């Protein structure tokens, strides 16, 4: 922590402002982590949840957000009034697709230091899923994110890739690249005994990049390997209609205790070919000391570690099949322990919450944020 601030901003107030409409997925993990960051560096912290998703239709939601910039809705007035009551020195806004609030904050409370945390480069992320002719919705996404950059004192994000994307689009890179992280809850649970039959695990929610990757994996990988696959995560039971019928693929929905599923697994697979930000479940697999067979996309943001010591990059069917069948042979199982030990070490050194506090502390030492 900065010496100039006597080790902690104990005399300052901070607010963590976030969208409370989402309660599953990696975004919630990052949101909760960002709350802990605030509590680690500020003694007086308020967390304010809000809901932007006023409609299931993206176009309506985008227009509603832009409209509120100029025609102060009651919801926004309530937020501004609450912030005036708290009178914070700093606000950490969780998400870059909330431009209206940044704009209003700088208009109504110009002395507050605003940091916006980017989960993705939202414009590029939406381009993956919006059709090319849908120019209006793309414009709204671009406008939102542009204003988030313009009206923030600092912008933070998960990956160098997203930082380069934001810089290219809006002319400013991230002030801080802060990878995903969370508290270490694995303890000794990561030390497990290999299974008689090689056991693969995929953990994730019923989300389009996950769905596409698993459909591909079930079709092009599972018929040709000596292994069983468990799929765990909220909503994943819906996959039964898409990839059911293979007795070596076992699909579960939301479970109460993920730890027991990681303990059962020999390898975590991550056949993800699209997306933005970081894959939180990669860090979770590292925490549990699980070797990872994943695509380049699965490891984006994990450049602080030696990826080839934590697992194997597999970007096509031939590579997944080769390495799964390699590890299915008992004489090759011993090498999994080497991957496991390094994965656990990499998590503790780079992707644990303790590592995050060190990164943020060093950043604040050089930040222009006033003490």
C-alpha positions, -999 to +999 in steps of 0.1 A: +000+000+000+011+036-006+034+051+020+019+085+012-014+073+025-001+057+056-009+022+045-047+025+041-073+050+029-089+047+064-101+083+064-120+079+031-153+065+019-157+042-010-188+030-028-190-002-049-218+003-075-230-028-094-258-043-114-277-066-091-297-083-119-272-111-125-266-137-098-248-164-117-216-168-137-181-154-136-194-119-136-207-124-101-174-138-089-156-107-102-183-084-086-178-101-052-140-099-056-142-062-064-163-056-032-135-073-012-110-050-028-129-020-016-131-034+019-093-041+018-083-006+010-111+016+025-124+014+061-158+029+052-174+010+022-210+010+010-222-014-017-251-003-038-269-026-062-290-014-091-308-030-120-303-018-156-321-047-174-355-031-177-365-053-206-356-087-221-351-069-254-316-056-257-326-026-279-351-014-253-325-018-225-299+002-245-323+030-253-335+031-217-300+035-205-290+062-230-323+080-223-315+082-186-284+102-193-304+131-206-338+126-189-330+118-153-353+089-144-364+084-108-342+054-104-311+075-113-322+104-092-325+079-062-289+067-069-275+102-071-294+113-039-281+082-021-245+090-032-249+126-021-259+113+014-229+090+016-205+116+001-179+090-010-144+099-021-142+071-046-167+050-066-158+017-082-184+009-109-187-028-118-191-029-155-185-008-186-220-010-201-234+016-176-224+048-193-254+068-181-243+065-145-207+077-151-221+106-171-244+117-143-218+112-116-194+136-132-222+160-138-238+159-103-208+149-082-178+161-101-153+157-072-158+120-068-130+098-082-146+073-105-131+039-114-149+017-139-141-020-140-144-037-174-155-073-175-151-074-212-145-051-242-183-050-245-185-038-281-163-066-294-181-091-272-215-081-285-203-082-321-198-119-317-235-124-310-252-096-328-259-100-365-239-077-388-270-059-400-280-049-365-263-016-366-286+002-341-279-022-312-242-022-320-242+016-319-258+017-285-233-008-271-205+014-285-220+046-272-224+032-237-188+019-235-174+051-250-190+072-223-178+048-196-143+056-207-148+093-211-164+099-177-141+076-156-110+088-139-095+053-142-105+022-161-096-012-149-101-046-166-093-083-166-069-088-196-043-071-218-063-082-248-094-062-236-071-033-228-058-032-263-094-035-277-106-006-256-076+015-265-082+009-302-119+018-300-118+047-275-082+059-274-074+048-238-060+015-225-067+002-190-050+020-161-048-014-144-050-049-157-064-070-128-070-106-135-097-127-120-091-140-085-109-152-054-102-165-019-084-198-016-110-223-004-094-255-016-070-261+013-060-298+009-089-307-013-068-304-044-047-334-035-066-363-049-060-399-061-063-406-099-095-425-110-095-459-125-111-445-156-099-410-167-125-385-155-129-352-173-148-322-158-164-291-174-178-265-150-198-235-163-233-220-167-257-226-196-241-198-216-237-196-254-199-200-257-201-229-232-230-245-251-213-243-284-180-257-271-197-286-254-218-296-284-186-296-304-168-316-277-195-342-275-196-347-312-160-346-322-141-357-291-160-380-268-167-408-294-129-412-298-115-410-263-112-434-234-127-412-207-159-401-191-171-365-189-190-347-162-207-314-170-217-293-140-232-258-137-264-238-134-288-245-163-266-272-178-294-298-175-308-282-207-279-298-226-295-332-222-317-323-252-287-313-273-260-338-264-277-365-244-275-402-253-238-408-247-235-430-216-200-416-209-213-380-207-230-371-174-248-338-171-257-321-139-273-287-132-265-265-103-248-283-074-244-273-038-207-282-035-184-278-065-154-290-045-165-326-045-168-325-083-133-311-087-120-338-063-136-365-085-119-352-117-085-360-131-086-332-157-106-301-164-115-295-201-123-261-215-132-263-252-141-226-255-136-209-288-153-175-283-157-149-257-141-119-240-126-112-206-113-142-186-127-176-180-132-177-142-135-214-141-099-217-154-087-200-121-110-222-101-095-253-117-060-239-109-071-235-073-081-271-070-048-281-087-065-296-118-046-299-150-064-281-178-068-291-214-081-259-230-081-237-261-062-204-264-095-186-254-097-206-222-063-193-212-067-156-222-056-135-192-035-162-177-002-151-192+013-145-157+018-182-154+035-208-177+004-222-193+022-253-206+031-263-171-005-261-158-020-280-187-020-284-225-032-261-252-057-279-275-072-259-303-087-287-325-102-321-322-070-339-330-051-323-301-079-329-276-082-366-287-044-371-286-039-357-251-070-372-235-060-407-248-024-400-237-035-394-201-060-422-202-031-447-201-020-455-166+017-452-174+011-416-182-010-406-152+021-397-130+027-366-152-007-353-142+006-347-107+033-324-120+007-303-138-014-304-107+013-291-084+022-262-107-014-253-113-019-250-075+012-229-072+002-206-101-031-199-085-016-189-052+010-167-067-011-150-094-049-156-091-056-157-054-071-127-036-039-122-017-021-118-051-048-093-062-043-071-031-006-069-039-014-057-075-039-031-064-016-019-036+013-013-060-011+004-084-024+028-057+012+037-048+015+053-083-021+064-087-032+100-090-060+092-067-057+118-039-051+108-003 
